[in-house]
Amino acid sequence: MSTILDVREALDNYRLPADFKAVLEELLERNVDRANSAATGSPKTLSMQTQKCRTMTLGKSFEELRQNGFALQSPYSLKHKHVQFLVNFWLRRKLTLQDVGAPSSHVDLLFRMV
């Protein structure tokens, strides 16, 4: 499957260290078009809009982690405690569970990639 989204461009506006961003770009270029459910087993490439939303959500999530004291050195350092922090962070911002659902599914997919 080829990625149709320019991952580097989608991540340009996020304040992340260059080496971290380079690893995240490479990881997303390989996986951003992957279906989120292994149960479907669909070889179909996800829409560009879904890929962009996924990439931007993950860029923002890592930026929020860094702004809140989690200085991950690599996306491969992502642990359950980081995902738990993000969910709690989003809920404290008064997001509904429905609003938290999409970002958490993107982070969950990344968690399974690493």
TIFIMI-41318 format. One line per field, with one value per residue: residue number from 1; residue in three letters; x, y, z of N, C-alpha, C, O, CB in turn. Coordinates in steps of 0.05 Angstrom, whole numbers, always signed. Atoms other than C-alpha are relative to their C-alpha. Glycine has a CB too. Example, Ala and Ser with C-alpha at 12.3 -4.5 7.8 and 13.67 -1.06 7.14 Angstrom:
// TIFIMI-41318
i: c(1; 2)
aa: c(Ala; Ser)
n_px: c(+18; -16)
n_py: c(-24; -24)
n_pz: c(+0; -1)
ca_px: c(+246; +273)
ca_py: c(-90; -21)
ca_pz: c(+156; +143)
c_px: c(+18; -15)
c_py: c(+24; +22)
c_pz: c(+0; +14)
o_px: c(+39; -5)
o_py: c(+24; +44)
o_pz: c(+13; +18)
cb_px: c(-20; +9)
cb_py: c(+1; +9)
cb_pz: c(+25; -29)
// end
This chain:
// TIFIMI-41318
i: c(1; 2; 3; 4; 5; 6; 7; 8; 9; 10; 11; 12; 13; 14; 15; 16; 17; 18; 19; 20; 21; 22; 23; 24; 25; 26; 27; 28; 29; 30; 31; 32; 33; 34; 35; 36; 37; 38; 39; 40; 41; 42; 43; 44; 45; 46; 47; 48; 49; 50; 51; 52; 53; 54; 55; 56; 57; 58; 59; 60; 61; 62; 63; 64; 65; 66; 67; 68; 69; 70; 71; 72; 73; 74; 75; 76; 77; 78; 79; 80; 81; 82; 83; 84; 85; 86; 87; 88; 89; 90; 91; 92; 93; 94; 95; 96; 97; 98; 99; 100; 101; 102; 103; 104; 105; 106; 107; 108; 109; 110; 111; 112; 113; 114)
aa: c(Met; Ser; Thr; Ile; Leu; Asp; Val; Arg; Glu; Ala; Leu; Asp; Asn; Tyr; Arg; Leu; Pro; Ala; Asp; Phe; Lys; Ala; Val; Leu; Glu; Glu; Leu; Leu; Glu; Arg; Asn; Val; Asp; Arg; Ala; Asn; Ser; Ala; Ala; Thr; Gly; Ser; Pro; Lys; Thr; Leu; Ser; Met; Gln; Thr; Gln; Lys; Cys; Arg; Thr; Met; Thr; Leu; Gly; Lys; Ser; Phe; Glu; Glu; Leu; Arg; Gln; Asn; Gly; Phe; Ala; Leu; Gln; Ser; Pro; Tyr; Ser; Leu; Lys; His; Lys; His; Val; Gln; Phe; Leu; Val; Asn; Phe; Trp; Leu; Arg; Arg; Lys; Leu; Thr; Leu; Gln; Asp; Val; Gly; Ala; Pro; Ser; Ser; His; Val; Asp; Leu; Leu; Phe; Arg; Met; Val)
n_px: c(+17; -16; +12; +6; -3; -27; -2; -18; +15; +21; -12; -16; +7; -2; -25; -12; -29; -4; -5; +25; +19; -10; +8; +30; +7; -6; +19; +26; -1; +4; +24; +22; +23; +9; +26; -2; +10; -12; +22; +9; -20; +4; -25; +8; -14; +18; +2; -20; +10; -5; -29; -8; +10; -16; -27; +2; +7; -24; -19; +10; -2; -28; -5; +13; -16; -25; +7; +8; -22; -8; -19; -6; -22; +8; +27; -2; +0; +28; +9; +28; +4; +3; +27; +18; -1; +14; +29; +7; -4; +23; +24; -2; +6; +29; +8; +18; -12; +1; -22; -26; -1; -17; -29; -10; -3; -25; -22; +1; -13; -28; -10; -4; -22; -26)
n_py: c(-24; -25; -22; -22; -24; -9; +1; -22; -26; +0; -3; -24; -20; +10; -6; +25; +1; +10; +29; +13; -4; +17; +27; +1; -1; +26; +19; -6; +5; +29; +10; -19; +8; +26; +1; +1; +25; +24; +19; -3; +10; -14; -11; -26; -23; -20; -25; -20; -15; +17; +0; -27; -2; +18; -12; -24; +8; +11; -22; -16; +16; +0; -27; -3; +15; -15; -24; +8; +13; +26; -5; +25; -2; +13; +11; +28; -1; -3; +20; -2; -24; -23; +1; -6; -29; -14; +3; -17; -28; -8; -1; -24; -22; +2; +14; +23; +26; +3; -17; +13; +26; +0; -3; +23; +23; -6; +6; +29; +12; -6; +17; +27; -1; -1)
n_pz: c(+0; +0; -14; +18; -16; -5; -29; -10; +1; -21; -27; +0; -20; -27; -13; -10; +8; +27; +1; -7; +22; +23; -6; +2; +29; +12; -11; +11; +29; +3; -13; -2; +17; -10; -13; -29; -11; +11; +6; +27; +18; +25; +12; +11; -11; -12; +14; -7; -23; -24; -4; -10; -28; -17; -3; -16; -28; -13; -4; -23; -24; -9; -9; -26; -20; -5; -15; -26; -15; +10; +21; +13; +18; +25; -1; -10; -30; -9; -19; -9; -17; +18; +11; -22; -5; +21; -4; -23; +9; +18; -16; -16; +18; +3; +25; -5; +7; +29; +10; -8; +13; +24; -7; -15; +18; +15; -18; -3; +24; -2; -22; +12; +20; -13)
ca_px: c(+0; +27; +14; -20; -11; +52; +66; +123; +79; +23; +71; +106; +68; +81; +135; +173; +249; +275; +301; +235; +195; +239; +225; +150; +148; +180; +134; +72; +94; +95; +29; -16; -59; -69; -139; -150; -185; -145; -212; -230; -165; -182; -125; -161; -121; -154; -178; -130; -175; -171; -95; -89; -133; -94; -27; -48; -79; -15; +29; -15; -16; +60; +63; +14; +55; +119; +83; +61; +128; +134; +198; +195; +258; +223; +152; +176; +180; +104; +76; +8; +19; +25; -39; -74; -49; -75; -145; -148; -121; -175; -229; -205; -213; -287; -286; -342; -326; -347; -297; -242; -259; -226; -161; -155; -165; -108; -63; -84; -63; +4; +12; +3; +52; +108)
ca_py: c(+0; +68; +129; +185; +236; +278; +261; +311; +369; +347; +346; +412; +455; +412; +432; +367; +355; +342; +272; +253; +281; +243; +177; +193; +211; +145; +106; +141; +136; +60; +56; +117; +85; +21; +2; +10; -56; -119; -156; -126; -145; -96; -82; -17; +47; +97; +163; +222; +258; +199; +196; +271; +269; +210; +244; +310; +277; +239; +301; +341; +284; +280; +356; +355; +301; +343; +406; +367; +340; +276; +285; +221; +210; +170; +149; +79; +102; +109; +71; +58; +115; +164; +141; +144; +215; +236; +208; +242; +306; +307; +291; +348; +394; +376; +335; +284; +210; +212; +269; +230; +166; +185; +212; +154; +104; +139; +135; +63; +46; +80; +42; -23; +0; +10)
ca_pz: c(+0; -17; +25; -11; +45; +50; +123; +130; +108; +155; +214; +196; +246; +307; +356; +362; +361; +291; +306; +339; +281; +230; +265; +271; +196; +177; +222; +195; +122; +131; +170; +163; +109; +149; +169; +244; +253; +243; +241; +174; +141; +86; +37; +18; +28; +75; +48; +47; +97; +146; +137; +149; +211; +239; +226; +255; +316; +330; +319; +367; +417; +420; +425; +483; +518; +511; +536; +597; +618; +578; +538; +497; +457; +403; +384; +401; +474; +477; +537; +568; +618; +560; +529; +596; +607; +539; +551; +619; +589; +535; +586; +631; +571; +574; +510; +507; +504; +432; +418; +453; +414; +347; +376; +424; +367; +328; +388; +399; +328; +338; +404; +364; +310; +359)
c_px: c(+18; -16; -5; +5; +30; +2; +17; -14; -22; +11; +17; -6; +3; +28; +11; +30; +3; +4; -25; -19; +8; -9; -30; -8; +4; -20; -28; -1; -5; -28; -25; -25; -11; -27; +3; -8; +13; -22; -10; +19; -1; +26; -5; +16; -21; +0; +22; -9; +4; +30; +9; -9; +16; +27; +0; -7; +25; +21; -8; +2; +29; +8; -12; +15; +25; -7; -8; +20; +9; +19; +9; +22; -6; -29; +0; +1; -29; -8; -29; -4; -3; -28; -21; +0; -16; -30; -9; +2; -23; -26; -1; -7; -29; -8; -18; +15; +0; +22; +27; +3; +19; +29; +11; +4; +25; +24; +2; +14; +30; +12; +5; +21; +27; +3)
c_py: c(+25; +22; +23; +27; +7; +4; +23; +26; +1; +4; +26; +19; -8; +4; -25; +1; -13; -30; -16; +1; -18; -29; -3; +0; -27; -21; +4; -5; -30; -9; +18; -9; -27; +2; -3; -26; -24; -20; +3; -11; +12; +10; +28; +22; +19; +26; +20; +15; -16; +0; +26; +3; -17; +12; +24; -6; -10; +22; +17; -15; +0; +28; +5; -16; +16; +25; -6; -17; -27; +5; -26; +5; -10; -8; -28; -1; +3; -24; +5; +26; +25; +1; +7; +30; +15; -1; +17; +29; +10; +2; +25; +25; +0; -11; -23; -26; -5; +16; -13; -26; +0; +3; -24; -24; +4; -7; -30; -14; +4; -18; -29; -1; -3; -24)
c_pz: c(+0; +14; -19; +14; +2; +30; +10; +0; +22; +28; +3; +23; +29; +11; +13; -9; -27; -2; +7; -24; -24; +5; -2; -30; -13; +9; -13; -30; -6; +9; -1; -16; +9; +13; +30; +12; -14; -8; -28; -21; -28; -11; -11; +14; +11; -16; +9; +25; +26; +7; +12; +29; +19; +5; +17; +29; +14; +4; +24; +26; +11; +9; +27; +22; +7; +17; +29; +15; -9; -24; -13; -20; -28; +2; +10; +30; +11; +18; +8; +17; -17; -12; +21; +6; -21; +2; +23; -7; -17; +16; +18; -17; -8; -28; +8; -6; -30; -14; +5; -16; -24; +7; +14; -19; -17; +17; +5; -23; +1; +22; -10; -21; +13; +18)
o_px: c(+37; -40; +13; +7; +47; -5; +10; -12; -26; -3; +27; +13; -2; +48; +6; +36; -12; -7; -30; -31; -9; -17; -40; -27; -13; -29; -41; -21; -17; -38; -46; -47; -29; -33; +22; +1; +10; -17; -18; +11; +8; +41; +14; +18; -42; +19; +33; +8; +13; +37; +25; +6; +23; +37; +17; +3; +29; +34; +8; +9; +33; +23; +1; +18; +31; +8; -9; +14; +26; +9; +32; +22; +7; -39; -21; -1; -32; -4; -41; -25; -17; -40; -40; -21; -31; -44; -30; -15; -34; -42; -22; -16; -38; -30; -15; +35; +19; +35; +45; +26; +36; +46; +34; +22; +39; +44; +24; +29; +45; +34; +24; +33; +45; +24)
o_py: c(+27; +24; +30; +48; -10; +25; +36; +42; +22; +14; +32; +31; +7; -2; -31; +13; -32; -43; -36; -19; -29; -42; -23; -14; -36; -37; -15; -15; -37; -29; +8; -2; -38; +21; -18; -33; -27; -38; -17; -22; +1; +24; +40; +22; +24; +32; +17; +22; -4; +1; +26; +13; -8; +13; +28; +8; -3; +22; +24; -3; +4; +31; +17; -6; +18; +32; +12; -33; -39; +9; -35; +25; -4; -13; -38; -23; +3; -47; +25; +38; +44; +23; +22; +41; +33; +19; +31; +45; +32; +20; +37; +45; +15; -5; -35; -26; -17; +7; -11; -36; -18; -12; -32; -41; -15; -19; -41; -33; -14; -29; -42; -22; -15; -27)
o_pz: c(+15; +13; -35; +1; +6; +41; +30; +19; +34; +46; +25; +35; +48; -2; +36; -30; -34; -19; -5; -31; -38; -14; -13; -38; -28; -8; -21; -41; -26; -1; +6; -9; -5; +27; +38; +33; -38; -25; -40; -41; -47; +2; -22; +39; -1; -30; +31; +42; +46; +30; +31; +46; +41; +28; +35; +47; +38; +25; +40; +47; +35; +28; +44; +44; +31; +35; +46; +32; +4; -46; -11; -34; -47; +24; +21; +42; +36; +10; +2; +14; -8; -13; +16; +11; -15; -1; +20; +1; -13; +11; +22; -6; -26; -38; +29; -20; -41; -33; -11; -19; -26; -2; +9; -14; -24; +8; +7; -19; -4; +18; -2; -26; +1; +31)
cb_px: c(-19; +6; +18; -29; -12; +6; +11; +25; -13; -15; +18; -3; -28; -8; -3; -14; +16; +24; +23; -13; +0; +31; +9; -12; +17; +29; -2; -8; +27; +20; +6; +8; +9; +20; -18; -16; -30; +19; -23; -5; -3; -20; +9; -30; +17; +8; -28; +6; -30; -10; +15; -11; -30; +3; +12; -21; -22; +12; +1; -30; -9; +19; -11; -29; +9; +13; -23; -27; -7; -24; +25; -25; +25; +18; -13; +24; +16; -19; +19; -7; +25; +21; -6; +7; +29; +8; -7; +17; +27; -3; -3; +27; +18; -12; +25; -26; -15; -28; -1; +0; -27; -10; +4; -18; -24; +0; -3; -28; -12; +5; -20; -27; -2; +5)
cb_py: c(+0; +8; +9; -1; -3; +28; -27; +2; +3; -27; -23; +15; +9; -30; +23; -25; -15; +15; -7; +14; +29; +2; -9; +24; +21; -9; +3; +29; +9; -15; -6; +28; -1; -12; -22; +22; -2; -13; +5; +30; -30; +23; -18; +5; +15; +5; +13; +19; +5; -28; -6; +22; -9; -28; +7; +19; -21; -23; +17; +7; -29; -9; +20; -10; -28; +8; +14; -14; -2; -18; +15; -12; -14; -24; +1; -13; +24; +2; +0; -24; +3; +0; -29; -16; +9; -11; -30; -7; +3; -21; -25; +3; -1; +28; -10; +2; -22; +10; +28; -6; -7; +21; +25; -7; -3; +29; +16; -10; +12; +29; +0; -10; +25; +25)
cb_pz: c(+24; -29; +24; -10; +28; -15; +10; -19; -28; -1; +5; -25; -4; +2; +21; -12; +21; -13; +19; +25; -9; -2; +28; +15; -14; +7; +30; +5; -12; +16; +28; -8; -28; +21; -12; +12; -3; +20; +20; -6; -3; +3; -22; +2; -22; +29; +4; -23; -4; -4; -26; -18; +1; -14; -28; -12; +0; -17; -25; -5; -5; -22; -21; +0; -12; -26; -14; -1; +28; -8; +11; -14; +11; -6; -28; -12; +9; -24; +25; +16; +19; -22; -12; +25; +0; -27; +5; +24; -16; -22; +17; +13; -25; +3; -16; -17; +15; -11; +12; +30; -9; -19; +17; +23; -18; -10; +27; +4; -26; +7; +23; -11; -16; +16)
// end
